Amino acid sequence: MTTSTNGTFDRRPLIAGNWKMNLDHMQGITFLQKLAWTLDDAGHDPARVEVSVFPPFTDLRGVQTLVKGDSLDIVYGAQDLSPEDSGAYTGDISGQFLARLECSYVLVGHSERRTLHRESDELVNRKVHAAFRHGLVPILCVGEGLEIRQAGSHVEHTLAQVRSGVAGLSSEQVATLVIAYEPVWAIGTGEVAGPEDAQEMCSAIRGAIRAELEALFAADTAARIRLLYGGSVKAANAASILRERDVDGVLVGGASLDVAEFASIVRFEEHLVTD
Ligand SMILES: O=C[C@H](O)COP(=O)(O)O
């Protein structure tokens, strides 16, 4: 039997690189150009695997110019957005501006925003709505800290974040949304949750959307939503995580800053084990 990811690839795998606060606008362009060449040389097929990068806000205009100018098969998004559309919100960035820069995605509720900037579930939900208002696909980030994991309540905790994040959305919006499960204890620590941990949570999230929220959403919503895993993903562990049935992609931090490493994650199908 040949092993494939998420059953039959009916949900196109998404490999997302979150640059966090790394690579200035000049470095970002050089990096992206190299990544595009490397993927081209490796015969990357964008119809099979989608690649997205999440540069700092100040890089986005340069990234847009490069991607559009050179017709790169790479999409991009922002790392955050304001829940508001315009006004006296010093330092915030509107989804409207991100849409003008032709961003496809926006990260919402990343654990570094939740912890370092004390973003609440309620604020995260407002940001999810703001993204949809401007035609951006939100990548809703959820996941538990170490204490919650040790107490064994990680599934319950993460599902509560999901329920709160999708509150007030339509079926179509939920089906379009991407959810990234990132156990906080595995982010940037080298501690990676095992493929079975990633599958356990992604399956629980899909199950919750299918069962608990079925009264709110259309029947095929759970089957269509894409679920990512994030936390110390590298070329060496990506394929084993991505072969799990309910895992449709990965959100990569540190390893997305190395062209060869990230390109190798994108090419994970080459590392899938054949049973
Ligand atoms: O957004 C990415 C995640 O925070 C994972 O970061 P990491 O791959 O450096 O652990």
PDBQT file of the ligand as one rigid body, heavy atoms in Angstrom, charges set to zero:
ROOT
HETATM    1  O1  LIG A 301       4.789  29.889  13.542  1.00  0.00    +0.000 OA
HETATM    2  C1  LIG A 301       5.561  28.959  13.736  1.00  0.00    +0.000 C 
HETATM    3  C2  LIG A 301       5.633  28.292  15.015  1.00  0.00    +0.000 C 
HETATM    4  O2  LIG A 301       5.658  29.197  16.070  1.00  0.00    +0.000 OA
HETATM    5  C3  LIG A 301       6.677  27.230  15.101  1.00  0.00    +0.000 C 
HETATM    6  O3  LIG A 301       7.960  27.779  15.278  1.00  0.00    +0.000 OA
HETATM    7  P1  LIG A 301       9.228  26.779  15.265  1.00  0.00    +0.000 P 
HETATM    8  O4  LIG A 301       9.127  25.978  14.015  1.00  0.00    +0.000 OA
HETATM    9  O5  LIG A 301      10.420  27.670  15.302  1.00  0.00    +0.000 OA
HETATM   10  O6  LIG A 301       9.083  25.905  16.485  1.00  0.00    +0.000 OA
ENDROOT
TORSDOF 0
